[in-house]
Amino acid sequence: PDRAGRGRRAARAAAVALVVAAAGALVDTALWGRPGWVFAVTAALGAALAARTCTRAGAWWLISAPPLVVAVVTVACEEAAGITTLQGKGLATAAVRWAVDGFPAMAAAEAVLIAVLLVRGVRAGRHGGRKRSGRNSGA
């Protein structure tokens, strides 16, 4: 595939990961009022899907995505549920709550993402993932 095709594939993978994680957060918020374990499982699933389909270059930016995605989704869900507000003295308390509520999903997504990328790297190494030069090292 050409560079544009790989870029579109990576964008689709990232979008699917975001939608899967957000769906889990919405289910949790509807059932229990805030993101919880369903969100953690769907965030991990979304991260695995993205890691499985991303390009080698895309893996570097993908590693930083789970904390950002989880933070944004957690804040959005809790704001929509009316649990916290983004103003006044309560903002610092709300930020701590968002971090605590989002941490299981963040940790699960990051761990699964790294595991999938490592497995892909090991498999690529075993199967000659990099094309080797036919030139001698000169030593």
N, C-alpha and C positions, 0 to 999 in steps of 0.2 A: 504494500500500500504506500501511496505517496504521503508526503508530510501533511497535506491538508486532510487527507482521509484519516490519518492517525490522530490529528487534532480534533476532528469531529467525533471520533470514537471516544477519545478521552473526555470530551465535553459531555457526551451522552452518559458515560459511566459516572461522571461526577454528579450529573443531574439525577440519575437513578438513585445513587447513594443518598443524596439529599432528600429526595422524595420518600424513599423507604424509611429513613430516620425520622422525618417529619410526620409520616403516617403513624409510626409507633408512638411518638410524643403526643399526637392528637388523641390517640386511643387512651393512653394513660391519663391525659388531662381530662378527657370526657368521663372516665371511670373514677378517678381518684383525685382530680383537681390539680395535679401537677405531674410532670414527667417522672417516670419511675423505671421499673424493670422491663416493661415492654419496649420502652424507648431504648434502653441499654441493648437489648437483643437486636432491635431493628437497626440501631446505629452500627453495631458490629457487623450485621449482615450487609448493610450498605457499604461499609468500609471494605469488606471482603470482596464484594462485587467490583468496586472501583479498583482495588489493588490487583484483582485478577485480570482486568482488561486495560489497565493503564500502560502507557509506553514506559520505557526505561527512564527517559528524561522526565516524564510526568510523575514518576514515583517520588522524586525529590520534593516537589511542591505538595504532593498528596500526603506526605508524612505529617505536614503541619495542619492539614485540613480538619481532622476530627475535633480538636479542641475548639476551633473557631466555629465549625458547624454546630456542634453540641451547644456551645454558649449562645449562639444566635437563636437556635430553636428553643432552648430552655427559656430564655427571656421572652420570646414571642408567645410561647404557650402560657407562661405564667402571667404575662400582661393581658392576654386575651381572656384568661380565666378570672382576672381581677384580683389575683392573689397579692400582687405588689404593684407599686406605682413608680414611675421613673422621675420622681421629684422629691425635693425636700430632704429632711434628715433621714428619712427611711431608705434612701438610696443605698447607703453603705450597708445597711442590714439586708436589703434586698440583694445586693451583689453577693454577699456571703451565702445567702439562701440559694441563689442561682448556681453558685459554685458547688455547693453541697448537693443540690438536686441533680446537677448535670454530671458530677464526677463519675458515677458508675457507668454511664453511657460513654463518657469521654475515655475512660480507662479501657473499657471493653472494645470500643472501636479502634483505639490506637494499638492495643495488643493484637487484635485480629489482623489489622492492616499490616503491621510489621511482620507477623508470622507468615502471612500470604506472600509478602514481598520477599522474605527470606527463602521460602520454599521455591518461588519462581527463580530466584538467583541461583540457588543450588542446582535446580534442574537445568537452567541455562548453562551453567558451568560444566555440568556432566555431559551435556549434549553439544558442547562447543558453541555456546551462545555468542561468543565473539569470533569474528572471522580472523584467523591468524595469517600473518604475513608469510609469504613464501621465502622471504629474505632471511639470510643467516644473520645472527647477532654480531658476527665479526670477532667473536671471542675464540 
